[in-house]
Amino acid sequence: MKLRPATAEEYARLVDQAIAELEDILEAASYDFDEVGENPGFVEVLLKELRELRHTMADGSYQFGRNDLPFMRIVKRQTDKELPCIRLLYQINQTHREGLDID
């Protein structure tokens, strides 16, 4: 199993998947505060930043980089219990830092 996507389309799908999962977390939190804790604010910030990332992919201004994506400052303070899609976010960041997994 590859750790990073091989194409820009696969990478964009990972970001779309993360956005959908964060939206699901927020929706669940509106019904059950235990789902994200009492303050889902960090999920809202992550969602905003991922949407901005996806926008740069769509408009062609996205650039891979050597540094972590800005949202990692939040992700690194969470656990998979607080943020079930944490591995996906780490995978997106790894792809950002290392590029696509092209043979």
Secondary structure, DSSP 8 states (H G I E B T S, - for coil): --SS-SSHHHHHHHHHHHHHHHHHHHHHHHH-GGGT-S-THHHHHHHHHHHHHHHHHHHT-----SS--TTHHHHTT--TTT-TTHHHHHHHHHHHHH-----
